[in-house]
């Protein structure tokens, strides 16, 4: 049986190999070298555009755990990365060119993978994995928009996310404004002096320069979220701008003083388990180090663990919780799957992992087998659950992090590195149990 994979990036290569290994005839479409996106320069597959690092190797780190899960699923990306690795301390970093060449070699070594060069401007109607990435060409992005409705995102800014367990509740407290509804928000109160120090740090912090391909092109049709102005830009309008905006204290009472704070930062649940919280209204383009420095000045967030820093960039991704199931399949479609960053996973390794999941699930469905559901205790399962969680109303991309894994049952008092080691052990045992049946 013939199947199609659109895009020979990290996710597309993984999906193609997963399908080829199961005996399918795979048509792998790649627009290079006939056409390049603004970010891509090399003709090989799986080109790394930004960093050459696939993050930490330690299995008790989020990305290290994900890579170990991928090894057990036969990842071509991890295989090629380990063959082309360069010294990088505790990280798995690669020689970009050699890595791309090795992935290309492996993919092309399958006789049942046919590479078709040239831009794709129409979407398949069945049996396909779409892995066109965050820089999907305008023509194909329009077709995806037609397929997905308004569930396609554009040029955006996103707020940081922190782990709930790293918030200091001797300072932060739960309350909704005027006590309306359930106390779903965490509030970090500031007095006047704390606010003024924070404000000065915020307006003087260093922003990350936008890459050329991240700039919205004139007349390109890319939409910018009007409600997503970076907090540091808003702050520069005047010292009261954020205090009357995302830091307004109205309707709140600091239990330590019994009075309304001068200003307050609110955090909202990012997942239904309540292990992650996003900093409401704090979409930002500050450099990651600056975010850590400045946002750690917020009372209660002094030791916050950032599961994701805020970003601002061109990022074509679909509203996956509304559109995709946990196998990365478009709901109600005839086996149309998505893979890679277009699904809302963030990062090289995460993109590749989603390609594995989508390729395996498509193969299973075509063979009449119920696709595997990866346990939420695994990093791949947690990411799959995150992108398909229908309770999420303001979906933003997410990379691997320990905060998306379910807590230990029963909870255990231990140091962070000890707990992460237990998470990793649990994940790999559950993955092995699933694969070995």
Residue pairs with C-beta under 8 A, 6 or more apart in sequence:
1 24
1 25
1 127
1 366
2 24
2 25
2 26
2 27
2 127
3 19
3 24
3 25
3 26
3 27
3 127
3 128
3 129
3 362
3 366
4 26
4 27
4 29
4 124
4 127
4 128
4 129
5 12
5 15
5 16
5 19
5 26
5 27
5 28
5 29
5 128
5 129
5 131
5 359
6 12
6 29
6 120
6 123
6 124
6 128
6 129
6 130
6 131
6 132
6 140
7 29
7 30
7 130
7 131
7 132
7 133
7 340
8 16
8 28
8 29
8 30
8 32
8 45
8 46
8 107
8 115
9 45
9 46
9 47
9 131
9 133
9 340
9 351
10 46
10 77
10 340
10 348
10 351
10 352
10 355
11 129
11 131
11 133
11 339
11 340
11 341
11 351
11 352
11 354
11 355
11 358
12 28
12 30
12 45
12 129
12 131
12 339
12 340
12 355
13 28
13 45
13 46
13 76
13 77
13 103
13 106
13 107
13 352
13 355
14 75
14 76
14 77
14 339
14 352
14 353
14 355
14 356
14 359
15 129
15 131
15 337
15 339
15 355
15 356
15 358
15 359
15 362
16 26
16 28
16 107
16 110
16 113
16 359
17 74
17 76
17 106
17 107
17 110
17 113
17 359
18 74
18 355
18 356
18 359
18 360
18 363
19 26
19 129
19 359
19 362
19 363
20 26
20 110
20 112
20 113
21 74
21 110
22 363
22 367
23 112
24 112
24 363
24 366
25 112
25 114
26 110
26 112
26 113
26 114
27 114
27 116
28 107
28 113
28 114
28 115
28 116
29 116
29 118
29 120
30 45
30 115
30 116
30 117
31 117
31 118
31 119
31 120
31 137
32 40
32 43
32 117
33 43
33 117
34 117
34 118
34 119
35 118
35 119
35 137
37 133
37 135
37 137
37 213
38 135
38 212
38 213
39 49
39 135
39 211
39 213
40 47
40 49
40 135
41 47
42 96
42 97
42 100
44 97
44 100
44 101
44 103
44 104
45 100
45 103
45 104
45 107
46 77
46 80
46 99
46 100
46 103
46 104
47 96
47 100
48 94
48 96
48 99
48 100
48 348
51 93
51 348
52 86
52 93
52 94
52 95
52 96
52 99
53 88
53 91
53 92
53 93
53 94
54 63
54 67
54 77
54 78
54 81
54 91
54 92
54 93
54 94
54 348
54 349
55 61
55 63
55 64
55 91
55 92
55 347
55 348
55 349
56 62
56 63
56 64
56 90
56 91
56 92
57 64
57 67
57 90
57 91
57 92
58 64
58 90
59 65
59 68
59 424
59 428
60 417
60 420
60 421
60 423
60 424
61 420
62 379
62 399
62 400
62 401
62 402
63 347
63 349
63 350
63 399
63 400
64 424
65 379
65 400
65 423
65 424
65 427
65 428
66 349
66 350
66 353
66 379
66 380
66 383
66 400
67 75
67 78
67 92
67 349
68 424
68 428
69 353
69 378
69 379
69 380
69 427
69 428
69 431
70 77
70 78
70 349
70 352
70 353
70 356
70 380
71 78
72 428
72 431
72 432
72 435
73 356
73 360
73 380
73 435
74 356
75 352
75 353
75 356
76 103
76 106
76 107
77 103
77 348
77 349
77 352
78 352
79 106
80 94
80 99
80 102
80 103
80 106
81 92
81 94
81 99
82 92
83 102
84 94
84 95
84 98
84 99
84 102
85 92
85 93
85 94
86 93
86 94
86 95
87 93
107 113
107 115
108 115
119 137
119 139
119 140
120 132
120 140
121 137
121 139
121 140
121 143
122 143
123 130
123 140
123 143
123 144
123 147
123 336
124 336
125 334
125 336
126 333
126 334
126 335
126 336
127 334
127 335
127 362
127 366
128 335
128 336
128 337
128 362
129 337
129 338
129 339
129 355
129 358
129 359
129 362
130 144
130 336
130 337
130 338
130 339
130 342
131 338
131 339
131 340
131 342
131 355
131 358
132 140
132 141
132 144
132 316
132 340
132 342
133 316
133 340
133 341
133 342
133 351
134 313
134 314
134 315
134 316
134 317
134 341
134 342
135 213
135 314
135 316
136 144
136 316
136 342
138 220
138 221
141 152
141 316
142 221
144 152
144 316
144 318
144 342
145 152
147 330
147 336
148 318
148 319
148 323
148 330
150 319
151 318
151 319
151 322
151 323
152 316
152 317
152 318
152 319
153 315
153 316
153 317
153 318
153 319
154 222
154 223
154 224
154 225
154 314
154 315
154 316
155 214
155 216
155 222
155 223
155 224
155 225
155 313
155 314
155 315
156 224
156 225
156 228
156 283
156 312
156 313
156 315
156 396
157 225
157 228
157 229
157 230
157 283
157 284
157 285
157 310
157 311
157 312
158 228
158 283
158 308
158 310
158 311
158 312
158 396
158 397
159 278
159 279
159 280
159 281
159 282
159 283
159 284
159 310
159 396
160 278
160 279
160 282
160 284
160 291
160 295
160 306
160 308
160 309
160 310
161 270
161 276
161 277
161 278
161 279
161 306
161 307
161 308
161 398
161 403
162 267
162 276
162 277
162 278
162 279
162 301
162 304
162 305
162 306
162 307
163 275
163 276
163 277
163 304
163 305
163 307
163 401
163 402
163 403
164 186
164 274
164 275
164 276
164 277
164 403
165 275
165 305
166 303
166 304
166 305
167 186
167 267
167 277
167 300
167 301
167 304
168 299
168 300
168 301
168 302
168 303
169 300
170 300
171 188
171 189
171 256
171 299
171 300
172 186
172 187
172 188
172 189
172 267
172 299
172 300
172 301
173 186
173 187
173 189
173 254
173 255
174 183
174 184
174 185
174 186
174 187
175 183
175 185
175 187
175 252
175 253
176 182
176 183
176 184
176 185
176 251
177 250
177 251
177 252
178 251
179 251
180 251
184 268
184 269
185 266
185 267
185 268
185 280
186 266
186 267
186 268
186 277
186 300
187 252
187 261
187 264
187 265
187 266
187 267
188 264
188 265
188 266
188 267
188 298
188 299
188 300
188 301
189 249
189 252
189 254
189 256
189 261
189 262
189 263
189 264
189 299
190 198
190 247
190 261
190 262
190 263
190 264
190 265
190 298
190 299
191 261
191 262
192 262
194 262
194 263
194 297
194 299
195 243
195 247
195 262
195 263
196 239
197 297
198 294
198 297
198 298
199 235
199 239
199 242
201 293
201 294
201 297
202 231
202 232
202 235
202 242
202 294
203 232
203 235
203 236
205 232
205 286
205 287
205 290
205 293
205 294
206 286
206 287
206 290
207 230
207 232
207 285
207 286
207 287
207 290
208 285
208 286
208 287
208 288
208 312
210 285
210 312
210 313
211 313
213 314
214 312
214 313
214 314
215 314
216 222
216 224
216 314
222 314
228 283
229 283
230 283
230 284
230 285
230 286
230 310
230 312
231 242
231 246
231 281
231 282
231 283
231 284
232 284
232 285
232 286
234 241
234 242
234 245
234 246
235 241
235 242
242 263
243 249
243 262
243 263
245 281
246 265
246 266
246 280
246 281
246 282
247 263
247 264
247 265
247 281
248 263
248 264
249 260
249 261
249 262
249 263
249 264
250 260
252 260
252 261
252 264
253 259
253 260
254 260
254 261
265 279
265 280
265 282
265 298
265 301
266 279
266 280
266 281
267 277
267 278
267 279
267 280
268 277
268 278
268 280
269 276
269 277
270 276
270 277
270 278
270 307
271 386
271 389
271 392
271 404
272 389
272 391
273 406
273 407
275 403
275 404
275 405
275 406
275 407
276 307
276 403
276 404
278 396
279 295
279 298
282 295
282 310
283 310
283 312
284 291
284 310
284 312
285 310
285 311
285 312
286 294
286 310
288 309
291 306
291 309
291 310
292 306
292 309
295 301
295 304
296 302
296 303
296 304
298 304
305 403
307 398
307 401
307 402
307 403
307 404
308 346
308 398
308 399
308 401
315 341
315 397
316 341
316 342
317 341
317 342
317 343
317 344
317 397
318 324
318 338
318 342
318 343
318 344
319 395
320 338
320 343
320 344
320 387
320 388
320 395
321 387
321 388
321 389
321 390
321 391
321 392
321 395
322 390
322 395
323 330
323 331
324 330
324 331
324 338
324 343
324 387
324 388
325 331
325 388
326 373
326 374
326 384
326 385
326 388
327 337
327 357
327 358
327 361
327 371
327 373
327 384
328 337
328 338
328 339
328 343
328 354
328 357
328 358
328 361
328 384
328 387
329 335
329 336
329 337
329 358
329 361
329 362
329 365
330 336
330 337
330 338
335 362
335 365
335 366
337 358
337 359
337 361
337 362
338 354
338 358
339 351
339 354
339 355
339 357
339 358
339 359
340 351
340 354
340 355
341 350
341 351
341 397
343 354
343 387
344 387
344 395
344 396
344 397
344 398
345 351
345 353
345 354
345 383
345 387
345 397
345 398
345 399
346 397
346 398
346 399
347 399
347 400
349 400
350 383
350 399
350 400
353 379
353 380
353 383
354 383
354 384
354 387
356 380
357 374
357 380
357 384
360 371
360 372
361 371
361 372
364 370
364 371
364 372
365 371
372 434
372 435
373 381
373 384
374 380
374 381
374 384
374 431
374 434
375 381
375 427
375 430
375 431
375 434
376 382
376 385
376 405
376 406
377 405
377 406
377 423
377 426
377 427
377 430
378 427
378 428
378 430
378 431
379 400
379 404
379 405
379 427
380 431
381 430
382 400
382 404
382 405
382 406
383 398
383 400
383 404
385 404
386 392
386 398
386 404
387 395
387 398
398 404
402 420
402 423
405 423
405 427
408 419
408 422
408 423
408 426
412 419
412 422
414 422
